[in-house]
Amino acid sequence: MRKIQYYLRLLAIILPIAIISCEKDDSEEISKECNVSNPAEELTWLREAINDVKEDEYSYYGYS
């Protein structure tokens, strides 16, 4: 009986969180970022990541 109560409480916590998180619609943001002709230059986060790797003298050795 205690296991059933435990699982019901856990479900009561997780279910509202899942419902609230699914209400947000990110489709506009995703489509805006995916429709680029040159992602290495047009996506800020990708450009910064590429520059970080280029500037790090030891990054070449990290992928071997």
Secondary structure, 3 states (H helix, E strand, C coil): CHHHHHHHHHHHHHHHHHHHHHCCCCHHHHHHHHCCCCHHHHCHHHHHHHHHHHHCCCCCHHHC
